[in-house]
Amino acid sequence: MSDRLVVRSRLRDYEVAFDEDAFVSLRSFGDSAFFLVDRLIADLYRDKFEPLLPPGRAILVEATELSKTMDHCQRLAVALIEAGIRRNSTLVAVGGGVVQDIAAFLASILYRGIGWVFYPTTLLAQADSCVGSKSSLNVGSYKNLLGTFCPPARIVLDVQFLRSLPASEVRSGIGEILHFYLVDGSPNAPTLMSRYEDFLREPVGLVDHIRASLEIKKRTVEVDEFDQHQRNLFNYGHTFGHAIESVSDYRIPHGQAVTMGMDIANYLSRAQGLLDEEKFLAMRGLLIKNLPHFTLEAAGMDAYIGALARDKKNVGGDLTCILTSGPGHMRKVRLPLDQTLKNLLESYFQAQPVSGR
């Protein structure tokens, strides 16, 4: 199996290099490199980072949703310019999805575009977001409504970083891998979930699933890089999952919210006559181990519907979402945001499956 993937892009081709020691390649950057590093990662690997990060050319980032704003990015841009970043410089990002979003956005606007390299350190970033070119920023209470397409020159993927993740972050990443498998109809889904507890204990063992997940995303991104057609299907589970993140104040990890979002999409698909009972139960059997502890009281339903109404994919007064007739068979539909949908969602949360997570 190759130790690299090459992603074809209309903007520029880029590679994902699987590396057994990212710190070796991090030492290779010269004086024109500037670094954005997740502060938590810098602390966890302090002994390795301290000799690598040049004074004045390294900025530590708090990897929270509060950092993904125009105001914060403007402050970072000023800091980088004052530190001497130039058009021929390289921005090196080390961290998860938040650091990636910030770095990709800054790289796309500084001097109208500079090169950047990404070292993903979370399972979500390694198995999903590192490929695809998107950056996403929040504005006000609206999540991920601002952004650009700006692929990195290179992605260096070292699964050893996964050893420092809490179990909640591993569950989150597994949720996204499972999402890609179900969208694609991959036979890997049962294999992944049959070793769920093993991967929570030793996430480095997920390397083959990370590669398989990226292969699925790569195939779609290469034919629909700017998310106009086939790539829309990757929103399966995300419309309903993003709303769970919102009403839980982001206490539910993204990938687990998406796991519940997939279960909700399947529930609605069954109600719409798209998904038969046998497939619904089989898909729930895959999802159930990774479902989060989350309940929505009746009083919270209006907030949940409001979060769905703010989804950026909506058209007019309808909810745009992905429903399914089974693994590998996804379709984009528009559902009226009416009392019928609210009643279905209330019935889901009243009788939702009990998970152990």
Contacts in CASP RR format, 6 or more apart in sequence:
PFRMAT RR
TARGET T0000
AUTHOR 0000-0000-0000
METHOD contacts of the structure
MODEL  1
MSDRLVVRSRLRDYEVAFDEDAFVSLRSFGDSAFFLVDRLIADLYRDKFE
PLLPPGRAILVEATELSKTMDHCQRLAVALIEAGIRRNSTLVAVGGGVVQ
DIAAFLASILYRGIGWVFYPTTLLAQADSCVGSKSSLNVGSYKNLLGTFC
PPARIVLDVQFLRSLPASEVRSGIGEILHFYLVDGSPNAPTLMSRYEDFL
REPVGLVDHIRASLEIKKRTVEVDEFDQHQRNLFNYGHTFGHAIESVSDY
RIPHGQAVTMGMDIANYLSRAQGLLDEEKFLAMRGLLIKNLPHFTLEAAG
MDAYIGALARDKKNVGGDLTCILTSGPGHMRKVRLPLDQTLKNLLESYFQ
AQPVSGR
1 208 0 8 1.000
1 211 0 8 1.000
3 17 0 8 1.000
3 18 0 8 1.000
4 15 0 8 1.000
4 16 0 8 1.000
4 17 0 8 1.000
4 18 0 8 1.000
5 15 0 8 1.000
5 16 0 8 1.000
5 131 0 8 1.000
5 211 0 8 1.000
5 214 0 8 1.000
5 215 0 8 1.000
5 218 0 8 1.000
6 13 0 8 1.000
6 14 0 8 1.000
6 15 0 8 1.000
6 16 0 8 1.000
7 13 0 8 1.000
7 14 0 8 1.000
7 15 0 8 1.000
7 16 0 8 1.000
7 131 0 8 1.000
7 132 0 8 1.000
7 151 0 8 1.000
7 218 0 8 1.000
7 221 0 8 1.000
7 222 0 8 1.000
8 222 0 8 1.000
9 133 0 8 1.000
9 151 0 8 1.000
9 221 0 8 1.000
9 222 0 8 1.000
9 225 0 8 1.000
10 225 0 8 1.000
10 226 0 8 1.000
11 133 0 8 1.000
11 149 0 8 1.000
11 150 0 8 1.000
11 151 0 8 1.000
11 225 0 8 1.000
12 151 0 8 1.000
12 153 0 8 1.000
14 151 0 8 1.000
14 152 0 8 1.000
14 153 0 8 1.000
14 154 0 8 1.000
14 155 0 8 1.000
15 154 0 8 1.000
15 155 0 8 1.000
16 130 0 8 1.000
16 131 0 8 1.000
16 155 0 8 1.000
16 157 0 8 1.000
16 214 0 8 1.000
17 154 0 8 1.000
17 155 0 8 1.000
17 156 0 8 1.000
17 157 0 8 1.000
18 157 0 8 1.000
18 158 0 8 1.000
18 159 0 8 1.000
18 207 0 8 1.000
18 211 0 8 1.000
19 25 0 8 1.000
19 156 0 8 1.000
19 157 0 8 1.000
19 158 0 8 1.000
20 158 0 8 1.000
20 160 0 8 1.000
21 158 0 8 1.000
21 160 0 8 1.000
22 119 0 8 1.000
22 156 0 8 1.000
22 158 0 8 1.000
22 160 0 8 1.000
22 161 0 8 1.000
23 45 0 8 1.000
23 48 0 8 1.000
23 52 0 8 1.000
25 156 0 8 1.000
26 52 0 8 1.000
26 92 0 8 1.000
26 94 0 8 1.000
26 119 0 8 1.000
27 52 0 8 1.000
29 90 0 8 1.000
29 92 0 8 1.000
31 54 0 8 1.000
32 86 0 8 1.000
32 88 0 8 1.000
32 89 0 8 1.000
32 90 0 8 1.000
33 54 0 8 1.000
33 57 0 8 1.000
33 89 0 8 1.000
33 90 0 8 1.000
33 91 0 8 1.000
33 92 0 8 1.000
34 57 0 8 1.000
34 58 0 8 1.000
34 59 0 8 1.000
34 80 0 8 1.000
34 83 0 8 1.000
34 84 0 8 1.000
34 85 0 8 1.000
34 89 0 8 1.000
34 90 0 8 1.000
34 91 0 8 1.000
34 92 0 8 1.000
35 53 0 8 1.000
35 54 0 8 1.000
35 57 0 8 1.000
35 58 0 8 1.000
35 59 0 8 1.000
35 91 0 8 1.000
35 92 0 8 1.000
35 93 0 8 1.000
35 94 0 8 1.000
36 59 0 8 1.000
36 61 0 8 1.000
36 76 0 8 1.000
36 91 0 8 1.000
36 92 0 8 1.000
36 93 0 8 1.000
36 94 0 8 1.000
36 99 0 8 1.000
36 102 0 8 1.000
36 103 0 8 1.000
36 106 0 8 1.000
37 49 0 8 1.000
37 53 0 8 1.000
37 58 0 8 1.000
37 59 0 8 1.000
37 60 0 8 1.000
37 61 0 8 1.000
37 93 0 8 1.000
37 94 0 8 1.000
37 95 0 8 1.000
37 99 0 8 1.000
38 60 0 8 1.000
38 61 0 8 1.000
38 63 0 8 1.000
38 94 0 8 1.000
38 95 0 8 1.000
38 96 0 8 1.000
38 98 0 8 1.000
38 99 0 8 1.000
38 121 0 8 1.000
39 60 0 8 1.000
39 61 0 8 1.000
39 62 0 8 1.000
39 63 0 8 1.000
40 63 0 8 1.000
41 49 0 8 1.000
41 94 0 8 1.000
41 95 0 8 1.000
41 121 0 8 1.000
41 161 0 8 1.000
41 164 0 8 1.000
42 49 0 8 1.000
42 53 0 8 1.000
42 60 0 8 1.000
42 94 0 8 1.000
44 164 0 8 1.000
45 164 0 8 1.000
56 83 0 8 1.000
57 83 0 8 1.000
57 84 0 8 1.000
59 76 0 8 1.000
59 79 0 8 1.000
59 80 0 8 1.000
59 83 0 8 1.000
61 67 0 8 1.000
61 76 0 8 1.000
61 98 0 8 1.000
61 99 0 8 1.000
61 102 0 8 1.000
63 95 0 8 1.000
63 96 0 8 1.000
63 97 0 8 1.000
63 98 0 8 1.000
63 99 0 8 1.000
64 98 0 8 1.000
65 98 0 8 1.000
65 138 0 8 1.000
65 143 0 8 1.000
65 250 0 8 1.000
66 72 0 8 1.000
67 98 0 8 1.000
67 102 0 8 1.000
68 98 0 8 1.000
68 101 0 8 1.000
68 102 0 8 1.000
68 136 0 8 1.000
68 137 0 8 1.000
68 138 0 8 1.000
69 137 0 8 1.000
69 138 0 8 1.000
69 139 0 8 1.000
69 140 0 8 1.000
70 137 0 8 1.000
70 139 0 8 1.000
70 146 0 8 1.000
72 102 0 8 1.000
73 102 0 8 1.000
73 105 0 8 1.000
73 106 0 8 1.000
73 137 0 8 1.000
76 102 0 8 1.000
76 106 0 8 1.000
77 106 0 8 1.000
77 109 0 8 1.000
77 110 0 8 1.000
80 91 0 8 1.000
80 106 0 8 1.000
80 110 0 8 1.000
81 110 0 8 1.000
85 91 0 8 1.000
85 110 0 8 1.000
85 114 0 8 1.000
86 111 0 8 1.000
87 111 0 8 1.000
87 113 0 8 1.000
87 114 0 8 1.000
88 114 0 8 1.000
89 114 0 8 1.000
89 115 0 8 1.000
90 114 0 8 1.000
90 115 0 8 1.000
90 116 0 8 1.000
90 117 0 8 1.000
90 153 0 8 1.000
91 103 0 8 1.000
91 106 0 8 1.000
91 107 0 8 1.000
91 110 0 8 1.000
91 114 0 8 1.000
91 115 0 8 1.000
91 116 0 8 1.000
91 117 0 8 1.000
92 116 0 8 1.000
92 117 0 8 1.000
92 119 0 8 1.000
93 99 0 8 1.000
93 100 0 8 1.000
93 102 0 8 1.000
93 103 0 8 1.000
93 104 0 8 1.000
93 116 0 8 1.000
93 117 0 8 1.000
93 118 0 8 1.000
93 119 0 8 1.000
93 152 0 8 1.000
94 119 0 8 1.000
94 121 0 8 1.000
95 119 0 8 1.000
95 120 0 8 1.000
95 121 0 8 1.000
95 122 0 8 1.000
95 125 0 8 1.000
96 120 0 8 1.000
96 121 0 8 1.000
96 122 0 8 1.000
96 124 0 8 1.000
96 125 0 8 1.000
96 129 0 8 1.000
97 120 0 8 1.000
97 122 0 8 1.000
97 124 0 8 1.000
97 125 0 8 1.000
97 129 0 8 1.000
100 118 0 8 1.000
100 120 0 8 1.000
100 125 0 8 1.000
100 129 0 8 1.000
100 130 0 8 1.000
100 135 0 8 1.000
101 135 0 8 1.000
101 136 0 8 1.000
101 137 0 8 1.000
102 135 0 8 1.000
102 137 0 8 1.000
103 116 0 8 1.000
103 118 0 8 1.000
103 135 0 8 1.000
104 116 0 8 1.000
104 118 0 8 1.000
104 133 0 8 1.000
104 134 0 8 1.000
104 135 0 8 1.000
104 148 0 8 1.000
104 150 0 8 1.000
104 152 0 8 1.000
105 135 0 8 1.000
105 137 0 8 1.000
105 147 0 8 1.000
105 148 0 8 1.000
105 150 0 8 1.000
107 113 0 8 1.000
107 114 0 8 1.000
107 115 0 8 1.000
107 116 0 8 1.000
107 150 0 8 1.000
107 152 0 8 1.000
108 135 0 8 1.000
108 148 0 8 1.000
108 149 0 8 1.000
108 150 0 8 1.000
109 148 0 8 1.000
113 150 0 8 1.000
115 152 0 8 1.000
115 153 0 8 1.000
116 150 0 8 1.000
116 152 0 8 1.000
116 153 0 8 1.000
117 152 0 8 1.000
117 153 0 8 1.000
117 154 0 8 1.000
117 155 0 8 1.000
117 156 0 8 1.000
118 125 0 8 1.000
118 130 0 8 1.000
118 152 0 8 1.000
118 154 0 8 1.000
118 155 0 8 1.000
118 156 0 8 1.000
119 155 0 8 1.000
119 156 0 8 1.000
119 157 0 8 1.000
119 158 0 8 1.000
120 126 0 8 1.000
120 129 0 8 1.000
120 130 0 8 1.000
120 155 0 8 1.000
120 157 0 8 1.000
120 161 0 8 1.000
121 161 0 8 1.000
121 164 0 8 1.000
122 161 0 8 1.000
122 162 0 8 1.000
122 165 0 8 1.000
122 169 0 8 1.000
122 173 0 8 1.000
123 162 0 8 1.000
123 165 0 8 1.000
123 169 0 8 1.000
123 170 0 8 1.000
123 172 0 8 1.000
123 173 0 8 1.000
123 174 0 8 1.000
123 176 0 8 1.000
123 177 0 8 1.000
123 203 0 8 1.000
123 206 0 8 1.000
123 210 0 8 1.000
124 169 0 8 1.000
124 172 0 8 1.000
124 173 0 8 1.000
124 176 0 8 1.000
124 254 0 8 1.000
124 255 0 8 1.000
126 157 0 8 1.000
126 159 0 8 1.000
126 161 0 8 1.000
126 162 0 8 1.000
126 210 0 8 1.000
127 173 0 8 1.000
127 176 0 8 1.000
127 177 0 8 1.000
127 180 0 8 1.000
127 206 0 8 1.000
127 209 0 8 1.000
127 210 0 8 1.000
127 213 0 8 1.000
127 214 0 8 1.000
128 173 0 8 1.000
128 176 0 8 1.000
128 177 0 8 1.000
128 180 0 8 1.000
128 213 0 8 1.000
128 214 0 8 1.000
128 217 0 8 1.000
130 152 0 8 1.000
130 155 0 8 1.000
130 157 0 8 1.000
130 214 0 8 1.000
131 155 0 8 1.000
131 214 0 8 1.000
131 217 0 8 1.000
131 218 0 8 1.000
131 221 0 8 1.000
132 149 0 8 1.000
132 151 0 8 1.000
132 217 0 8 1.000
132 221 0 8 1.000
132 225 0 8 1.000
133 149 0 8 1.000
133 150 0 8 1.000
133 151 0 8 1.000
133 221 0 8 1.000
133 225 0 8 1.000
134 147 0 8 1.000
134 148 0 8 1.000
134 149 0 8 1.000
134 227 0 8 1.000
135 147 0 8 1.000
135 148 0 8 1.000
135 149 0 8 1.000
135 150 0 8 1.000
136 143 0 8 1.000
136 144 0 8 1.000
136 145 0 8 1.000
136 146 0 8 1.000
136 147 0 8 1.000
137 144 0 8 1.000
137 145 0 8 1.000
137 146 0 8 1.000
137 147 0 8 1.000
138 144 0 8 1.000
138 145 0 8 1.000
138 146 0 8 1.000
139 145 0 8 1.000
139 146 0 8 1.000
141 310 0 8 1.000
142 310 0 8 1.000
142 312 0 8 1.000
143 242 0 8 1.000
143 245 0 8 1.000
143 246 0 8 1.000
144 312 0 8 1.000
145 312 0 8 1.000
149 225 0 8 1.000
149 226 0 8 1.000
157 210 0 8 1.000
159 203 0 8 1.000
159 204 0 8 1.000
159 205 0 8 1.000
159 206 0 8 1.000
159 207 0 8 1.000
159 210 0 8 1.000
160 204 0 8 1.000
162 170 0 8 1.000
162 203 0 8 1.000
162 204 0 8 1.000
162 206 0 8 1.000
163 203 0 8 1.000
163 204 0 8 1.000
165 203 0 8 1.000
167 200 0 8 1.000
168 253 0 8 1.000
168 256 0 8 1.000
169 253 0 8 1.000
170 199 0 8 1.000
170 200 0 8 1.000
170 203 0 8 1.000
171 200 0 8 1.000
171 253 0 8 1.000
171 255 0 8 1.000
171 256 0 8 1.000
171 290 0 8 1.000
171 357 0 8 1.000
172 253 0 8 1.000
172 254 0 8 1.000
172 255 0 8 1.000
172 256 0 8 1.000
173 255 0 8 1.000
174 192 0 8 1.000
174 196 0 8 1.000
174 199 0 8 1.000
174 206 0 8 1.000
174 255 0 8 1.000
174 290 0 8 1.000
175 255 0 8 1.000
175 256 0 8 1.000
175 258 0 8 1.000
175 259 0 8 1.000
175 290 0 8 1.000
176 213 0 8 1.000
176 254 0 8 1.000
176 255 0 8 1.000
176 258 0 8 1.000
177 192 0 8 1.000
177 206 0 8 1.000
177 209 0 8 1.000
177 210 0 8 1.000
177 212 0 8 1.000
177 213 0 8 1.000
178 189 0 8 1.000
178 192 0 8 1.000
178 193 0 8 1.000
178 259 0 8 1.000
178 262 0 8 1.000
178 286 0 8 1.000
178 287 0 8 1.000
178 290 0 8 1.000
179 234 0 8 1.000
179 236 0 8 1.000
179 237 0 8 1.000
179 255 0 8 1.000
179 258 0 8 1.000
179 259 0 8 1.000
179 262 0 8 1.000
180 186 0 8 1.000
180 213 0 8 1.000
180 216 0 8 1.000
180 217 0 8 1.000
180 234 0 8 1.000
181 188 0 8 1.000
181 189 0 8 1.000
181 192 0 8 1.000
181 212 0 8 1.000
181 213 0 8 1.000
181 216 0 8 1.000
181 327 0 8 1.000
182 189 0 8 1.000
182 236 0 8 1.000
182 262 0 8 1.000
182 283 0 8 1.000
182 286 0 8 1.000
182 324 0 8 1.000
182 326 0 8 1.000
182 327 0 8 1.000
182 328 0 8 1.000
183 216 0 8 1.000
183 233 0 8 1.000
183 234 0 8 1.000
183 236 0 8 1.000
183 328 0 8 1.000
183 330 0 8 1.000
184 216 0 8 1.000
184 327 0 8 1.000
184 328 0 8 1.000
185 327 0 8 1.000
185 328 0 8 1.000
186 212 0 8 1.000
186 216 0 8 1.000
186 327 0 8 1.000
188 209 0 8 1.000
188 212 0 8 1.000
189 286 0 8 1.000
189 327 0 8 1.000
190 286 0 8 1.000
192 199 0 8 1.000
192 209 0 8 1.000
193 285 0 8 1.000
193 286 0 8 1.000
193 289 0 8 1.000
193 290 0 8 1.000
196 289 0 8 1.000
196 290 0 8 1.000
198 205 0 8 1.000
199 205 0 8 1.000
199 206 0 8 1.000
217 234 0 8 1.000
220 230 0 8 1.000
220 231 0 8 1.000
220 233 0 8 1.000
220 234 0 8 1.000
221 231 0 8 1.000
223 230 0 8 1.000
224 230 0 8 1.000
224 231 0 8 1.000
224 232 0 8 1.000
225 231 0 8 1.000
232 313 0 8 1.000
232 322 0 8 1.000
232 332 0 8 1.000
233 322 0 8 1.000
233 330 0 8 1.000
233 331 0 8 1.000
233 332 0 8 1.000
235 313 0 8 1.000
235 321 0 8 1.000
235 322 0 8 1.000
235 332 0 8 1.000
236 262 0 8 1.000
236 265 0 8 1.000
236 322 0 8 1.000
236 324 0 8 1.000
236 330 0 8 1.000
237 258 0 8 1.000
237 261 0 8 1.000
237 262 0 8 1.000
237 264 0 8 1.000
237 265 0 8 1.000
237 321 0 8 1.000
237 322 0 8 1.000
238 258 0 8 1.000
238 261 0 8 1.000
238 322 0 8 1.000
239 261 0 8 1.000
239 265 0 8 1.000
239 308 0 8 1.000
239 311 0 8 1.000
239 313 0 8 1.000
239 319 0 8 1.000
239 320 0 8 1.000
239 321 0 8 1.000
239 322 0 8 1.000
240 260 0 8 1.000
240 261 0 8 1.000
240 262 0 8 1.000
240 264 0 8 1.000
240 265 0 8 1.000
240 308 0 8 1.000
240 321 0 8 1.000
241 257 0 8 1.000
241 258 0 8 1.000
241 260 0 8 1.000
241 261 0 8 1.000
241 264 0 8 1.000
242 257 0 8 1.000
242 307 0 8 1.000
242 311 0 8 1.000
243 304 0 8 1.000
243 306 0 8 1.000
243 307 0 8 1.000
243 308 0 8 1.000
243 311 0 8 1.000
244 252 0 8 1.000
244 257 0 8 1.000
244 260 0 8 1.000
244 261 0 8 1.000
244 294 0 8 1.000
244 304 0 8 1.000
245 252 0 8 1.000
245 254 0 8 1.000
245 257 0 8 1.000
246 303 0 8 1.000
246 307 0 8 1.000
247 296 0 8 1.000
247 300 0 8 1.000
247 303 0 8 1.000
247 304 0 8 1.000
247 307 0 8 1.000
248 257 0 8 1.000
248 294 0 8 1.000
252 260 0 8 1.000
252 292 0 8 1.000
252 294 0 8 1.000
253 292 0 8 1.000
255 290 0 8 1.000
256 290 0 8 1.000
256 291 0 8 1.000
256 292 0 8 1.000
256 357 0 8 1.000
257 292 0 8 1.000
257 294 0 8 1.000
259 287 0 8 1.000
259 290 0 8 1.000
259 291 0 8 1.000
259 292 0 8 1.000
260 291 0 8 1.000
260 292 0 8 1.000
260 294 0 8 1.000
260 352 0 8 1.000
262 283 0 8 1.000
262 287 0 8 1.000
263 283 0 8 1.000
263 284 0 8 1.000
263 287 0 8 1.000
263 291 0 8 1.000
263 352 0 8 1.000
263 353 0 8 1.000
264 345 0 8 1.000
264 348 0 8 1.000
265 321 0 8 1.000
265 322 0 8 1.000
265 323 0 8 1.000
265 324 0 8 1.000
266 275 0 8 1.000
266 280 0 8 1.000
266 283 0 8 1.000
266 284 0 8 1.000
266 287 0 8 1.000
266 324 0 8 1.000
267 280 0 8 1.000
267 344 0 8 1.000
267 348 0 8 1.000
268 321 0 8 1.000
268 323 0 8 1.000
268 335 0 8 1.000
268 341 0 8 1.000
268 344 0 8 1.000
268 348 0 8 1.000
269 275 0 8 1.000
269 280 0 8 1.000
269 323 0 8 1.000
269 324 0 8 1.000
269 325 0 8 1.000
269 326 0 8 1.000
270 276 0 8 1.000
270 277 0 8 1.000
270 280 0 8 1.000
271 344 0 8 1.000
272 323 0 8 1.000
272 333 0 8 1.000
274 323 0 8 1.000
274 324 0 8 1.000
274 325 0 8 1.000
274 331 0 8 1.000
275 283 0 8 1.000
275 323 0 8 1.000
275 324 0 8 1.000
275 325 0 8 1.000
275 326 0 8 1.000
279 325 0 8 1.000
279 326 0 8 1.000
279 327 0 8 1.000
283 324 0 8 1.000
283 326 0 8 1.000
283 327 0 8 1.000
284 353 0 8 1.000
288 353 0 8 1.000
288 355 0 8 1.000
289 355 0 8 1.000
289 356 0 8 1.000
289 357 0 8 1.000
290 355 0 8 1.000
290 357 0 8 1.000
291 352 0 8 1.000
291 353 0 8 1.000
291 355 0 8 1.000
291 356 0 8 1.000
291 357 0 8 1.000
292 355 0 8 1.000
292 357 0 8 1.000
293 355 0 8 1.000
293 356 0 8 1.000
293 357 0 8 1.000
295 349 0 8 1.000
295 352 0 8 1.000
296 304 0 8 1.000
296 349 0 8 1.000
298 346 0 8 1.000
301 342 0 8 1.000
301 345 0 8 1.000
301 346 0 8 1.000
301 349 0 8 1.000
304 345 0 8 1.000
305 337 0 8 1.000
305 341 0 8 1.000
305 342 0 8 1.000
305 345 0 8 1.000
308 319 0 8 1.000
308 337 0 8 1.000
309 317 0 8 1.000
309 319 0 8 1.000
309 337 0 8 1.000
311 319 0 8 1.000
311 320 0 8 1.000
313 320 0 8 1.000
313 321 0 8 1.000
314 320 0 8 1.000
315 334 0 8 1.000
317 336 0 8 1.000
317 337 0 8 1.000
318 334 0 8 1.000
318 335 0 8 1.000
318 336 0 8 1.000
318 337 0 8 1.000
319 334 0 8 1.000
319 335 0 8 1.000
319 336 0 8 1.000
319 337 0 8 1.000
319 341 0 8 1.000
320 332 0 8 1.000
320 333 0 8 1.000
320 334 0 8 1.000
321 332 0 8 1.000
321 333 0 8 1.000
321 335 0 8 1.000
322 330 0 8 1.000
322 331 0 8 1.000
322 332 0 8 1.000
322 333 0 8 1.000
323 330 0 8 1.000
323 331 0 8 1.000
323 333 0 8 1.000
324 330 0 8 1.000
324 331 0 8 1.000
325 331 0 8 1.000
335 341 0 8 1.000
END
